[in-house]
Amino acid sequence: MKKRILLIGRWGKTHAFAKAIVEKSSTDTELYCYMDKPNAGIVQLATDYKLGNLKDNKDIIDYAKSLKIDFAIAVPHLALSNSLVDEMIQHDIRCVGPTRVCSQLETSKSFLRNILKQVSPDASPEFKSFTSKEDAIDYIKLVDYDVAVKPVGVTEGDGVKVIGVQLKDEKEAIQYVHEIFKKNIGGIAEVLIEEKLVGREFTIQAFLDSETIVGMPATRDYKLLLEGDKGLNTPGMGSISFEDHLLPFLSRKEYDQCLQLMFDVAEYLKEKHGEKYIGYLSGQFIKTKDGIKVIEFNVRPGDSEILNIIPILKTDFVEISEAMIDRKLKDLKVEYEDKATVCKYIVNQGFPNPENDMIMHIDDEAIKNNGGDLFYSCFAVDKNVYKPSPRGVAVTAKGDTLQQAYELCEKLIRGNISGEGLWYRKDIGTKELLELHESKM
């Protein structure tokens, strides 16, 4: 008998999960999806899907009940922070995803920082949160270091601005504080002012079942729009991983240290809040001269980072999902191919705030037949016409080395995707970009 699985969400990472459920699982499945807009890739894989409001818990639960699903996977922060998982549990629906309280690790940056003060004080930079813009501005003028200005709420990767990167100086940092409060950026009238961190950034993602944490290969993502790591901050232009599942600057001991920190945070939630963390946790870290620091946590997979991982995952994704629900991760060996990966997003003119539809000609089959993976983060409007959200599509390639993965990714994009006003970063995955970051260190 087929297992019925409900997937909630519609971005690129959700399409990656859809592909893992339908194409890379030995389990006989039927995929159902609840989306606010019809992801162009997910609609091709789903047995059925429903469009609605991702914050309408009743509609989502009614849909799940009507399908008699075996379990659900909730991806978007909109649903997680709106207590969807809490309510699903009340209705005896098995679900992968953290509860509302656990979701605050992402939806409130000050919530995470205050937990880190308890479990690992050295993992945070100097910081202070403010609900008054005047107090925040006074603090920026007071401190003797460059700062990062962060809306406390979720901004999908493009809300953080740092002096020396997106901000020229203290004056622009103060202007940005005014903007955060005026526009209610992040949806919370609060701002976090942190000491600027300099170092090598990386991501570690993990599966958790409240008792066990299982890490995924480390990745390095690139959020700046332009080549040479310049330009506007975006939700992400692409990411890389290496064949040994580490990074050139990250040792196994340091990887394990980060994974333990993630688990310690989950344990704190269980001990102090009575909340068991079940689902995905993504840690954004930076290796500085003073050790490894936490930039932020996300309570859902990284996008694009999970697009590096799904193509090399060897263990049945449905089995992993059920192991998280049943607290049996400790009994499951999660394995990956020993391959490097390069993932690149193709975006529309004006990204990260595109105004027009994307005109794209995509040969899905050729990408697949030549060893690549295509992930949609947009929805179809007409033949070869897509509406970005705000990104378009991503291509992931794998190889025995990063260079091989880079060359294949470039070949797949250039040979199989064309259109008007499209942009992607050709430097992601190159030796030159890696050396650029090393020179800055």
C-alpha positions as CSV (number, residue, x, y, z in Angstrom):
1,M,0.0,0.0,0.0
2,K,1.4,3.4,-0.9
3,K,2.3,5.9,1.8
4,R,0.5,9.2,1.5
5,I,2.7,12.2,2.3
6,L,1.7,15.8,2.5
7,L,4.3,18.4,1.8
8,I,3.6,22.0,2.9
9,G,5.4,24.8,1.1
10,R,6.4,25.9,-2.4
11,W,9.9,27.2,-2.6
12,G,13.1,25.5,-4.1
13,K,13.8,23.6,-0.9
14,T,10.3,22.2,-1.0
15,H,10.7,21.0,-4.6
16,A,13.9,19.3,-3.4
17,F,11.9,17.4,-0.8
18,A,9.3,16.5,-3.4
19,K,12.0,15.1,-5.7
20,A,13.4,13.1,-2.8
21,I,10.0,11.6,-1.9
22,V,9.0,10.7,-5.5
23,E,12.3,10.1,-7.3
24,K,14.8,9.0,-4.7
25,S,12.9,6.9,-2.2
26,S,12.5,3.1,-2.3
27,T,9.2,3.6,-0.5
28,D,6.1,3.4,-2.7
29,T,4.5,6.9,-2.2
30,E,1.8,9.3,-3.2
31,L,2.8,12.9,-2.8
32,Y,0.3,15.6,-2.0
33,C,1.2,19.3,-1.6
34,Y,-0.4,22.4,0.0
35,M,1.0,25.6,-1.5
36,D,0.1,29.2,-1.7
37,K,1.3,29.3,-5.3
38,P,1.9,26.4,-7.7
39,N,5.6,25.6,-7.8
40,A,6.4,24.7,-11.4
41,G,8.3,21.6,-10.4
42,I,6.2,20.3,-7.6
43,V,3.0,20.3,-9.7
44,Q,4.7,17.8,-12.0
45,L,5.4,15.4,-9.2
46,A,2.3,15.6,-7.0
47,T,-0.6,13.2,-7.2
48,D,-2.7,16.2,-6.1
49,Y,-2.2,19.6,-4.6
50,K,-4.2,22.4,-3.1
51,L,-3.6,26.1,-3.1
52,G,-4.4,28.2,-0.1
53,N,-3.0,30.4,2.7
54,L,0.1,28.9,4.4
55,K,-1.2,30.4,7.7
56,D,-4.6,28.8,7.4
57,N,-4.1,25.9,9.8
58,K,-7.6,24.7,9.6
59,D,-7.6,24.4,5.8
60,I,-4.3,22.6,5.9
61,I,-5.4,20.1,8.6
62,D,-8.8,19.5,6.8
63,Y,-6.9,18.7,3.6
64,A,-4.6,16.4,5.5
65,K,-7.5,14.6,7.1
66,S,-9.4,14.2,3.8
67,L,-6.4,12.5,2.3
68,K,-5.8,10.2,5.2
69,I,-2.1,10.9,5.0
70,D,0.6,8.8,6.7
71,F,2.6,12.0,7.7
72,A,3.2,15.6,6.8
73,I,6.4,17.7,6.3
74,A,5.9,21.3,7.1
75,V,8.6,23.6,5.6
76,P,7.7,27.3,5.6
77,H,8.4,29.5,8.6
78,L,5.0,31.1,8.0
79,A,3.3,27.8,8.9
80,L,5.7,26.8,11.6
81,S,5.6,30.1,13.5
82,N,1.8,29.9,13.2
83,S,1.6,26.8,15.4
84,L,0.7,24.4,12.5
85,V,2.7,21.6,13.9
86,D,1.3,22.1,17.4
87,E,-2.2,21.9,16.0
88,M,-1.4,18.9,13.8
89,I,-0.2,17.0,16.9
90,Q,-3.5,17.9,18.6
91,H,-5.3,16.3,15.7
92,D,-3.1,13.2,15.8
93,I,-1.4,13.9,12.5
94,R,2.2,12.8,12.3
95,C,4.3,15.7,11.2
96,V,8.0,16.6,10.6
97,G,8.6,20.2,11.8
98,P,9.3,22.2,14.9
99,T,6.6,23.6,17.1
100,R,5.8,27.4,17.4
101,V,8.1,27.8,20.4
102,C,11.0,26.0,18.7
103,S,10.4,28.0,15.6
104,Q,11.4,31.2,17.5
105,L,15.0,30.1,16.9
106,E,14.5,31.6,13.4
107,T,11.6,34.0,13.8
108,S,13.2,35.9,16.7
109,K,17.0,36.5,16.5
110,S,17.0,37.8,20.0
111,F,15.4,34.5,21.2
112,L,18.3,32.5,19.8
113,R,20.9,34.9,21.1
114,N,19.5,34.7,24.7
115,I,19.6,30.9,24.5
116,L,23.2,30.9,23.3
117,K,24.1,33.1,26.3
118,Q,23.1,30.2,28.5
119,V,24.4,27.2,26.5
120,S,27.5,28.7,24.8
121,P,28.3,32.3,25.6
122,D,31.4,32.3,23.4
123,A,29.4,31.4,20.3
124,S,27.9,34.9,20.0
125,P,29.4,38.2,19.1
126,E,28.8,41.3,21.3
127,F,25.1,42.2,20.7
128,K,22.1,44.0,22.1
129,S,18.4,44.1,21.0
130,F,16.3,47.2,21.0
131,T,12.6,48.0,20.7
132,S,13.4,51.7,20.6
133,K,15.1,53.1,17.5
134,E,16.5,55.9,19.5
135,D,18.2,53.5,21.9
136,A,19.6,51.4,19.0
137,I,21.0,54.5,17.4
138,D,22.6,55.6,20.7
139,Y,24.2,52.2,21.0
140,I,25.7,52.3,17.4
141,K,27.2,55.7,18.3
142,L,28.6,54.3,21.6
143,V,30.3,51.1,20.6
144,D,33.9,51.2,19.3
145,Y,33.4,48.5,16.6
146,D,31.7,48.2,13.2
147,V,28.2,46.7,13.5
148,A,25.8,44.4,11.8
149,V,22.2,45.7,11.8
150,K,19.6,42.9,11.9
151,P,15.8,43.1,11.9
152,V,14.8,40.6,14.7
153,G,12.1,38.9,12.5
154,V,12.5,36.8,9.4
155,T,13.7,38.6,6.2
156,E,14.4,35.6,3.9
157,G,18.1,36.2,3.9
158,D,18.3,39.8,2.6
159,G,17.5,41.9,5.7
160,V,20.9,41.9,7.5
161,K,23.2,44.8,6.6
162,V,26.8,45.1,7.7
163,I,29.1,48.1,7.8
164,G,31.8,47.6,5.2
165,V,29.5,45.4,3.1
166,Q,26.0,46.7,2.4
167,L,26.5,49.8,4.6
168,K,29.2,52.3,4.0
169,D,29.6,53.7,7.5
170,E,27.9,54.5,10.8
171,K,25.6,57.1,9.2
172,E,24.2,54.5,6.8
173,A,23.8,52.0,9.7
174,I,21.7,54.6,11.6
175,Q,19.6,55.3,8.4
176,Y,18.9,51.5,8.1
177,V,17.7,51.4,11.8
178,H,15.2,54.2,10.9
179,E,14.1,52.1,7.8
180,I,13.6,48.9,9.8
181,F,11.2,50.6,12.2
182,K,9.5,52.7,9.6
183,K,8.8,49.8,7.2
184,N,8.4,47.1,10.0
185,I,11.1,45.0,8.2
186,G,10.9,41.5,9.6
187,G,7.4,42.0,11.0
188,I,8.7,42.7,14.5
189,A,9.4,46.2,15.9
190,E,12.8,45.3,17.2
191,V,16.3,45.5,15.9
192,L,19.5,43.5,16.8
193,I,22.8,45.4,16.8
194,E,25.8,43.1,16.7
195,E,29.5,43.3,16.5
196,K,30.6,42.8,12.9
197,L,32.1,39.3,12.5
198,V,35.0,38.7,10.0
199,G,35.8,35.2,8.9
200,R,34.9,32.2,6.8
201,E,31.1,31.6,6.7
202,F,29.6,28.1,6.4
203,T,26.4,26.2,7.0
204,I,25.7,22.9,8.8
205,Q,22.2,21.4,8.4
206,A,20.8,18.6,10.5
207,F,18.0,16.2,11.1
208,L,16.7,16.1,14.7
209,D,14.2,13.9,16.6
210,S,14.6,15.5,20.0
211,E,17.0,12.8,21.2
212,T,19.4,12.5,18.3
213,I,21.0,14.9,15.8
214,V,22.3,13.7,12.5
215,G,24.4,16.2,10.5
216,M,24.5,16.8,6.8
217,P,27.6,17.7,4.7
218,A,28.8,21.2,5.4
219,T,28.1,23.8,2.7
220,R,29.2,27.3,1.8
221,D,26.6,29.6,0.4
222,Y,26.9,32.9,-1.4
223,K,24.3,35.6,-0.8
224,L,25.7,38.6,-2.6
225,L,24.2,39.3,-6.1
226,L,27.4,40.0,-8.1
227,E,30.5,38.1,-8.9
228,G,33.5,38.6,-6.7
229,D,31.0,38.7,-3.8
230,K,29.8,42.2,-4.4
231,G,26.4,43.9,-4.7
232,L,23.1,43.5,-2.9
233,N,22.3,40.9,-0.3
234,T,19.9,38.3,-1.6
235,P,18.1,35.2,-0.3
236,G,21.0,33.3,-2.0
237,M,22.7,32.9,-5.3
238,G,24.1,29.4,-4.8
239,S,26.3,27.2,-2.7
240,I,29.0,24.5,-2.7
241,S,30.0,21.4,-0.8
242,F,33.1,19.2,-1.0
243,E,33.6,15.5,-1.5
244,D,34.8,14.9,2.1
245,H,31.6,16.6,3.4
246,L,33.8,19.2,5.2
247,L,35.2,22.5,3.8
248,P,38.9,23.4,3.2
249,F,39.0,25.6,6.4
250,L,36.7,23.4,8.6
251,S,38.1,20.4,10.5
252,R,36.1,17.4,11.6
253,K,36.5,18.5,15.2
254,E,35.1,22.0,14.4
255,Y,32.2,20.4,12.5
256,D,31.4,18.2,15.5
257,Q,31.6,21.2,17.8
258,C,29.0,23.0,15.7
259,L,26.7,20.0,15.6
260,Q,27.0,19.6,19.4
261,L,26.1,23.3,19.8
262,M,23.0,22.8,17.6
263,F,22.0,19.8,19.8
264,D,22.6,21.8,23.0
265,V,20.2,24.5,21.8
266,A,17.5,21.8,21.1
267,E,18.2,20.3,24.5
268,Y,17.7,23.7,26.2
269,L,14.3,24.1,24.5
270,K,13.3,20.6,25.9
271,E,14.6,21.3,29.4
272,K,13.5,24.9,29.8
273,H,10.5,25.2,27.6
274,G,9.2,21.6,27.5
275,E,9.5,21.5,23.7
276,K,10.8,18.6,21.7
277,Y,12.6,19.7,18.5
278,I,11.6,17.4,15.6
279,G,12.6,18.5,12.1
280,Y,15.4,20.3,10.3
281,L,17.8,22.8,11.8
282,S,20.2,24.9,9.8
283,G,23.1,26.6,11.5
284,Q,24.8,29.5,9.9
285,F,28.3,29.8,11.4
286,I,31.5,31.9,10.9
287,K,35.0,30.8,11.7
288,T,36.8,33.9,13.2
289,K,40.2,34.5,14.8
290,D,38.4,34.1,18.1
291,G,36.8,30.8,17.2
292,I,33.5,29.7,15.6
293,K,30.5,32.0,16.1
294,V,26.8,31.6,15.3
295,I,25.4,34.0,12.7
296,E,21.8,32.6,12.9
297,F,19.7,29.5,13.0
298,N,16.9,28.5,10.6
299,V,14.3,26.0,11.6
300,R,14.0,24.8,8.0
301,P,16.6,23.7,5.5
302,G,18.8,26.2,3.8
303,D,17.9,27.3,0.3
304,S,20.1,26.8,-1.6
305,E,22.2,24.6,0.7
306,I,19.6,21.8,0.9
307,L,19.8,21.7,-2.9
308,N,23.5,20.6,-2.6
309,I,22.5,17.8,-0.2
310,I,19.4,16.0,-1.7
311,P,21.3,15.1,-4.9
312,I,24.0,13.2,-2.9
313,L,21.7,11.7,-0.3
314,K,21.8,7.9,-0.4
315,T,19.5,7.0,2.5
316,D,15.8,6.8,1.8
317,F,14.3,10.3,2.6
318,V,11.0,8.9,3.6
319,E,12.7,6.6,6.1
320,I,14.6,9.5,7.5
321,S,11.4,11.5,7.9
322,E,9.6,8.7,9.7
323,A,12.6,8.1,11.9
324,M,12.4,11.8,13.0
325,I,8.7,11.4,13.9
326,D,9.2,8.1,15.7
327,R,12.4,9.2,17.6
328,K,14.4,6.5,15.8
329,L,17.2,8.5,14.2
330,K,19.7,6.7,16.4
331,D,18.8,3.4,14.6
332,L,19.3,4.8,11.1
333,K,22.5,5.2,9.2
334,V,22.2,8.3,7.0
335,E,24.7,8.2,4.1
336,Y,25.8,10.5,1.3
337,E,27.8,10.1,-1.9
338,D,31.4,11.2,-1.6
339,K,30.9,13.9,-4.2
340,A,31.4,17.6,-4.4
341,T,28.4,19.7,-5.4
342,V,27.9,23.2,-7.0
343,C,24.4,24.8,-7.0
344,K,23.6,28.0,-8.8
345,Y,20.4,30.0,-8.9
346,I,19.2,31.6,-12.2
347,V,17.4,34.8,-11.3
348,N,15.5,37.5,-13.2
349,Q,16.6,41.1,-13.9
350,G,16.0,43.3,-10.8
351,F,16.6,40.4,-8.3
352,P,16.2,40.4,-5.3
353,N,13.2,42.5,-6.1
354,P,12.2,41.4,-9.7
355,E,9.3,43.2,-11.2
356,N,8.7,41.2,-14.4
357,D,8.0,37.6,-15.3
358,M,10.9,35.3,-16.3
359,I,11.1,34.2,-19.9
360,M,13.0,30.9,-19.7
361,H,13.5,28.0,-22.1
362,I,14.4,25.0,-20.0
363,D,15.3,21.4,-21.1
364,D,14.5,19.6,-17.9
365,E,15.2,16.1,-19.4
366,A,18.6,17.1,-20.8
367,I,19.7,18.4,-17.3
368,K,18.5,15.2,-15.7
369,N,20.0,12.9,-18.3
370,N,23.4,14.6,-18.1
371,G,23.7,14.2,-14.3
372,G,22.2,17.4,-13.0
373,D,19.3,18.3,-10.8
374,L,16.9,21.1,-11.6
375,F,14.9,22.8,-8.8
376,Y,12.1,25.3,-9.3
377,S,11.5,28.3,-7.0
378,C,9.0,29.9,-9.4
379,F,5.6,29.1,-10.8
380,A,4.5,28.7,-14.4
381,V,2.3,31.4,-16.0
382,D,2.4,30.3,-19.6
383,K,4.7,28.2,-21.9
384,N,8.2,29.4,-21.1
385,V,6.9,32.2,-18.8
386,Y,7.4,32.0,-15.1
387,K,6.7,34.2,-12.2
388,P,9.7,34.4,-9.7
389,S,9.3,34.0,-6.0
390,P,11.6,35.9,-6.0
391,R,14.1,33.5,-7.5
392,G,13.7,31.4,-10.6
393,V,15.4,28.0,-10.9
394,A,18.5,26.3,-9.5
395,V,20.8,23.8,-11.1
396,T,23.0,21.4,-9.0
397,A,25.8,19.3,-10.4
398,K,28.1,16.9,-8.6
399,G,31.6,15.6,-9.3
400,D,34.5,13.8,-7.8
401,T,36.0,17.3,-7.1
402,L,34.7,20.8,-6.8
403,Q,36.2,21.6,-10.2
404,Q,34.4,18.8,-11.9
405,A,31.1,19.8,-10.3
406,Y,31.7,23.4,-11.3
407,E,32.4,22.5,-14.9
408,L,29.3,20.3,-15.2
409,C,27.1,22.9,-13.6
410,E,28.2,25.6,-16.1
411,K,27.7,23.2,-19.0
412,L,24.2,22.3,-17.8
413,I,23.1,25.9,-17.4
414,R,24.7,27.2,-20.6
415,G,23.4,24.3,-22.7
416,N,19.9,23.9,-21.3
417,I,18.6,27.2,-19.9
418,S,18.1,30.4,-22.0
419,G,15.9,33.5,-21.8
420,E,15.7,37.2,-21.5
421,G,17.3,39.2,-18.7
422,L,18.5,36.2,-16.8
423,W,21.5,36.3,-14.4
424,Y,23.5,33.8,-12.4
425,R,26.9,33.9,-10.8
426,K,29.5,32.2,-12.9
427,D,32.1,32.4,-10.2
428,I,30.4,30.2,-7.6
429,G,32.5,27.0,-7.4
430,T,35.7,28.4,-8.8
431,K,39.1,28.2,-7.3
432,E,39.4,32.0,-7.8
433,L,36.4,32.7,-5.6
434,L,37.8,30.5,-2.8
435,E,41.1,32.2,-3.1
436,L,39.5,35.6,-2.9
437,H,37.9,34.7,0.5
438,E,41.2,33.4,1.7
439,S,43.0,36.6,0.8
440,K,40.5,38.6,2.7
441,M,41.2,36.5,5.8
